Amino acid sequence: SPTMLTRNVTSRVASRSAVVPRATKKVGSGAPAGDALWLPAIERPEWLDGTLPGDRGFDPLGLAKPSEQVLIDVDENDINAATNKKGGVDAVIIAESDVVEPTPFAPYSEVFGIQRFRENELIHGRWAMLACLGVFVAEGTTGVSWFDAGKVELDGSVYAGFTLPFDITQLLWIEAILVGGAEVYRNSELDPELRLYPGGPFDPLGFASEEQDPEKVFRLKTAEIKHGRLAMVAFLGFAAQAAANEGAGAFASAIKFANAL
């Protein structure tokens, strides 16, 4: 029956979503007083409530907006009735939060959920910070542009001045196994907070330990995401410089820019 079908569908989504009448559900708590936004004189999106570190209400395309699924009632099917009405909108299903499941390649229930976006942004920011540091250290110690580092490895693998007994193919396999294994291990964690900030050996000085002031920990997390965003933009600049200057590295591009002033 239509009622039984509606109950069955509702029960399947109740564990991860909220079923509410249309136009009655609000997501987020709005902008707090004195809120710092990415652009003056704009309104904070409802789904960005400022609780995440570094949240400045930036989502112009609405990518992190909670997904909505319309629940349509079934059409009437009474052969003895003169007319049968078609099913209308029974409810709107709005995802309240991302659910992390033990599936290594797709752990989040919401592909476009804000929690997944934050995890990807934070991890990409950490990689970008390491990459920017690696560009300066590698170029400063070897004199080889980061853009040409792969070509040098084809002639023989060298790390910190030591020759490695591996060719480039073996190094790629080693990297794939180590990084891939680390990702599978990381995706086995089902706590969204621990997926981002595992603590323990990844926080050897205890900056974000439970004994620390929560406000101080929040400021540190905000500083990390800000530095990560800056590093991603910086590395994009390195790539643009290399493409425009025939593979010139960061130092060479900076010198060329200074000479042009």
FIZAKOL-317728 format. One record per residue (C-alpha): residue number from 1; x, y, z. Coordinates in nm, 3 decimals. Example, Ala and Ser with C-alpha at 12.3 -4.5 7.8 and 13.67 -1.06 7.14 Angstrom:
2
[atom 1,[1.230,-0.450,0.780]]
[atom 2,[1.367,-0.106,0.714]]
//
This chain:
261
[atom 1,[0.000,0.000,0.000]]
[atom 2,[0.119,0.364,-0.036]]
[atom 3,[0.134,0.405,0.341]]
[atom 4,[0.340,0.091,0.389]]
[atom 5,[0.580,0.192,0.108]]
[atom 6,[0.632,0.535,0.264]]
[atom 7,[0.705,0.380,0.603]]
[atom 8,[0.957,0.139,0.453]]
[atom 9,[1.146,0.415,0.269]]
[atom 10,[1.142,0.638,0.576]]
[atom 11,[1.280,0.365,0.800]]
[atom 12,[1.573,0.306,0.565]]
[atom 13,[1.687,0.669,0.574]]
[atom 14,[1.607,0.748,0.937]]
[atom 15,[1.951,0.634,1.057]]
[atom 16,[2.135,0.900,0.858]]
[atom 17,[1.879,1.159,0.753]]
[atom 18,[1.587,1.358,0.886]]
[atom 19,[1.247,1.332,0.716]]
[atom 20,[1.069,1.664,0.746]]
[atom 21,[0.778,1.837,0.573]]
[atom 22,[0.872,2.064,0.286]]
[atom 23,[1.000,2.412,0.371]]
[atom 24,[1.013,2.348,0.746]]
[atom 25,[1.373,2.226,0.793]]
[atom 26,[1.662,2.463,0.844]]
[atom 27,[2.026,2.358,0.840]]
[atom 28,[2.283,2.551,1.038]]
[atom 29,[2.251,2.816,1.304]]
[atom 30,[2.326,3.125,1.097]]
[atom 31,[2.610,3.374,1.137]]
[atom 32,[2.706,3.458,1.494]]
[atom 33,[2.754,3.815,1.610]]
[atom 34,[3.078,3.967,1.486]]
[atom 35,[3.123,3.689,1.231]]
[atom 36,[3.427,3.714,1.005]]
[atom 37,[3.331,3.627,0.647]]
[atom 38,[3.543,3.588,0.336]]
[atom 39,[3.377,3.890,0.172]]
[atom 40,[3.215,4.190,0.342]]
[atom 41,[2.841,4.254,0.319]]
[atom 42,[2.748,3.894,0.237]]
[atom 43,[2.531,3.647,0.424]]
[atom 44,[2.668,3.324,0.564]]
[atom 45,[2.519,3.011,0.404]]
[atom 46,[2.289,2.822,0.637]]
[atom 47,[2.496,2.504,0.610]]
[atom 48,[2.815,2.681,0.723]]
[atom 49,[2.753,2.776,1.085]]
[atom 50,[3.108,2.881,1.176]]
[atom 51,[3.180,2.582,1.401]]
[atom 52,[3.457,2.443,1.179]]
[atom 53,[3.807,2.591,1.209]]
[atom 54,[3.869,2.844,0.934]]
[atom 55,[3.503,2.860,0.832]]
[atom 56,[3.450,3.200,0.669]]
[atom 57,[3.127,3.115,0.488]]
[atom 58,[3.299,3.053,0.155]]
[atom 59,[3.088,2.827,-0.064]]
[atom 60,[2.971,3.039,-0.361]]
[atom 61,[2.872,2.732,-0.563]]
[atom 62,[2.684,2.568,-0.278]]
[atom 63,[2.882,2.246,-0.308]]
[atom 64,[2.854,2.166,0.064]]
[atom 65,[2.482,2.233,0.085]]
[atom 66,[2.309,1.931,0.244]]
[atom 67,[2.152,1.711,-0.018]]
[atom 68,[1.775,1.699,-0.038]]
[atom 69,[1.577,1.401,-0.160]]
[atom 70,[1.208,1.441,-0.235]]
[atom 71,[0.987,1.155,-0.116]]
[atom 72,[0.699,1.109,-0.360]]
[atom 73,[0.390,0.918,-0.256]]
[atom 74,[0.271,0.645,-0.494]]
[atom 75,[-0.016,0.704,-0.729]]
[atom 76,[-0.362,0.583,-0.638]]
[atom 77,[-0.447,0.251,-0.799]]
[atom 78,[-0.812,0.180,-0.734]]
[atom 79,[-0.968,0.012,-1.035]]
[atom 80,[-1.316,0.082,-0.899]]
[atom 81,[-1.261,0.457,-0.862]]
[atom 82,[-1.364,0.702,-1.131]]
[atom 83,[-1.029,0.882,-1.107]]
[atom 84,[-0.693,0.802,-0.949]]
[atom 85,[-0.481,1.089,-0.823]]
[atom 86,[-0.108,1.089,-0.880]]
[atom 87,[0.127,1.085,-0.583]]
[atom 88,[0.240,1.416,-0.443]]
[atom 89,[0.534,1.531,-0.238]]
[atom 90,[0.510,1.347,0.092]]
[atom 91,[0.830,1.477,0.256]]
[atom 92,[1.179,1.608,0.189]]
[atom 93,[1.473,1.404,0.320]]
[atom 94,[1.765,1.624,0.427]]
[atom 95,[2.092,1.468,0.535]]
[atom 96,[2.182,1.593,0.882]]
[atom 97,[2.544,1.473,0.895]]
[atom 98,[2.789,1.255,0.710]]
[atom 99,[2.804,0.893,0.817]]
[atom 100,[3.147,0.725,0.802]]
[atom 101,[3.129,0.361,0.702]]
[atom 102,[3.401,0.090,0.698]]
[atom 103,[3.446,0.107,0.321]]
[atom 104,[3.807,0.212,0.242]]
[atom 105,[3.742,0.365,-0.101]]
[atom 106,[3.415,0.547,-0.022]]
[atom 107,[3.390,0.597,0.355]]
[atom 108,[3.145,0.888,0.356]]
[atom 109,[2.773,0.849,0.296]]
[atom 110,[2.755,1.198,0.141]]
[atom 111,[2.991,1.254,-0.151]]
[atom 112,[2.928,1.629,-0.137]]
[atom 113,[2.904,1.646,0.243]]
[atom 114,[3.079,1.923,0.430]]
[atom 115,[3.267,1.677,0.653]]
[atom 116,[3.419,1.504,0.350]]
[atom 117,[3.508,1.838,0.194]]
[atom 118,[3.681,1.948,0.515]]
[atom 119,[3.879,1.624,0.534]]
[atom 120,[3.993,1.657,0.173]]
[atom 121,[4.081,2.024,0.217]]
[atom 122,[4.284,1.960,0.531]]
[atom 123,[4.476,1.664,0.386]]
[atom 124,[4.548,1.844,0.059]]
[atom 125,[4.663,2.147,0.260]]
[atom 126,[4.904,1.932,0.462]]
[atom 127,[5.046,1.777,0.147]]
[atom 128,[5.081,2.123,-0.008]]
[atom 129,[5.272,2.254,0.295]]
[atom 130,[5.512,1.960,0.271]]
[atom 131,[5.544,2.011,-0.104]]
[atom 132,[5.627,2.381,-0.072]]
[atom 133,[5.887,2.306,0.192]]
[atom 134,[6.025,2.029,-0.028]]
[atom 135,[6.058,2.265,-0.324]]
[atom 136,[6.276,2.508,-0.128]]
[atom 137,[6.483,2.243,0.050]]
[atom 138,[6.541,2.032,-0.262]]
[atom 139,[6.629,2.324,-0.487]]
[atom 140,[6.847,2.483,-0.221]]
[atom 141,[7.049,2.166,-0.158]]
[atom 142,[7.074,2.024,-0.511]]
[atom 143,[7.037,2.323,-0.741]]
[atom 144,[6.791,2.123,-0.952]]
[atom 145,[6.452,2.272,-1.031]]
[atom 146,[6.165,2.084,-0.869]]
[atom 147,[6.010,2.073,-1.216]]
[atom 148,[6.306,1.869,-1.344]]
[atom 149,[6.355,1.652,-1.035]]
[atom 150,[6.183,1.355,-1.201]]
[atom 151,[6.418,1.372,-1.499]]
[atom 152,[6.719,1.358,-1.269]]
[atom 153,[6.578,1.048,-1.099]]
[atom 154,[6.578,0.869,-1.435]]
[atom 155,[6.959,0.882,-1.432]]
[atom 156,[6.978,0.728,-1.086]]
[atom 157,[6.790,0.763,-0.761]]
[atom 158,[6.957,0.992,-0.511]]
[atom 159,[6.821,1.107,-0.175]]
[atom 160,[7.001,1.357,0.051]]
[atom 161,[7.321,1.290,-0.140]]
[atom 162,[7.300,0.911,-0.102]]
[atom 163,[7.255,0.684,-0.403]]
[atom 164,[6.957,0.452,-0.370]]
[atom 165,[6.962,0.097,-0.513]]
[atom 166,[6.624,0.145,-0.684]]
[atom 167,[6.521,0.254,-1.030]]
[atom 168,[6.228,0.488,-1.095]]
[atom 169,[5.982,0.202,-1.150]]
[atom 170,[6.069,0.040,-0.819]]
[atom 171,[6.037,0.375,-0.642]]
[atom 172,[5.690,0.426,-0.790]]
[atom 173,[5.580,0.084,-0.666]]
[atom 174,[5.723,0.152,-0.320]]
[atom 175,[5.544,0.486,-0.306]]
[atom 176,[5.215,0.336,-0.424]]
[atom 177,[5.230,0.058,-0.165]]
[atom 178,[5.329,0.283,0.125]]
[atom 179,[5.093,0.571,0.049]]
[atom 180,[4.810,0.340,-0.054]]
[atom 181,[4.853,0.132,0.260]]
[atom 182,[4.849,0.446,0.474]]
[atom 183,[4.527,0.562,0.309]]
[atom 184,[4.357,0.226,0.361]]
[atom 185,[4.465,0.233,0.726]]
[atom 186,[4.341,0.590,0.769]]
[atom 187,[4.005,0.505,0.617]]
[atom 188,[3.957,0.230,0.873]]
[atom 189,[3.898,0.504,1.133]]
[atom 190,[3.523,0.574,1.165]]
[atom 191,[3.541,0.874,1.400]]
[atom 192,[3.526,1.191,1.182]]
[atom 193,[3.729,1.390,1.436]]
[atom 194,[4.006,1.130,1.464]]
[atom 195,[4.024,1.103,1.086]]
[atom 196,[4.134,1.468,1.083]]
[atom 197,[4.324,1.494,1.409]]
[atom 198,[4.438,1.146,1.519]]
[atom 199,[4.669,1.278,1.792]]
[atom 200,[4.910,1.036,1.957]]
[atom 201,[5.234,1.009,1.754]]
[atom 202,[5.099,1.270,1.512]]
[atom 203,[5.093,1.524,1.795]]
[atom 204,[5.418,1.446,1.982]]
[atom 205,[5.426,1.779,2.167]]
[atom 206,[5.064,1.752,2.277]]
[atom 207,[4.952,2.083,2.128]]
[atom 208,[4.599,1.949,2.066]]
[atom 209,[4.574,1.709,2.359]]
[atom 210,[4.267,1.691,2.580]]
[atom 211,[4.452,1.877,2.856]]
[atom 212,[4.488,2.189,2.641]]
[atom 213,[4.246,2.481,2.641]]
[atom 214,[3.974,2.412,2.377]]
[atom 215,[3.996,2.770,2.249]]
[atom 216,[4.370,2.737,2.202]]
[atom 217,[4.325,2.406,2.018]]
[atom 218,[4.064,2.569,1.794]]
[atom 219,[4.304,2.855,1.711]]
[atom 220,[4.576,2.605,1.622]]
[atom 221,[4.340,2.414,1.395]]
[atom 222,[4.236,2.742,1.231]]
[atom 223,[4.601,2.836,1.177]]
[atom 224,[4.671,2.497,1.021]]
[atom 225,[4.386,2.517,0.771]]
[atom 226,[4.481,2.875,0.680]]
[atom 227,[4.843,2.777,0.619]]
[atom 228,[4.725,2.477,0.418]]
[atom 229,[4.509,2.696,0.195]]
[atom 230,[4.797,2.938,0.143]]
[atom 231,[5.029,2.648,0.057]]
[atom 232,[4.786,2.513,-0.203]]
[atom 233,[4.770,2.855,-0.368]]
[atom 234,[5.150,2.885,-0.344]]
[atom 235,[5.214,2.553,-0.512]]
[atom 236,[4.969,2.647,-0.787]]
[atom 237,[5.187,2.955,-0.830]]
[atom 238,[5.500,2.738,-0.852]]
[atom 239,[5.337,2.533,-1.127]]
[atom 240,[5.227,2.845,-1.317]]
[atom 241,[5.577,2.992,-1.291]]
[atom 242,[5.736,2.672,-1.418]]
[atom 243,[5.494,2.655,-1.711]]
[atom 244,[5.555,3.020,-1.804]]
[atom 245,[5.935,3.014,-1.756]]
[atom 246,[6.026,2.691,-1.938]]
[atom 247,[6.050,2.473,-1.628]]
[atom 248,[6.224,2.725,-1.403]]
[atom 249,[6.209,2.644,-1.035]]
[atom 250,[6.092,2.860,-0.747]]
[atom 251,[6.430,3.028,-0.689]]
[atom 252,[6.497,3.087,-1.058]]
[atom 253,[6.151,3.235,-1.111]]
[atom 254,[6.193,3.463,-0.809]]
[atom 255,[6.531,3.584,-0.939]]
[atom 256,[6.386,3.645,-1.284]]
[atom 257,[6.099,3.841,-1.133]]
[atom 258,[6.337,4.050,-0.919]]
[atom 259,[6.554,4.133,-1.220]]
[atom 260,[6.249,4.249,-1.412]]
[atom 261,[6.160,4.507,-1.147]]
//
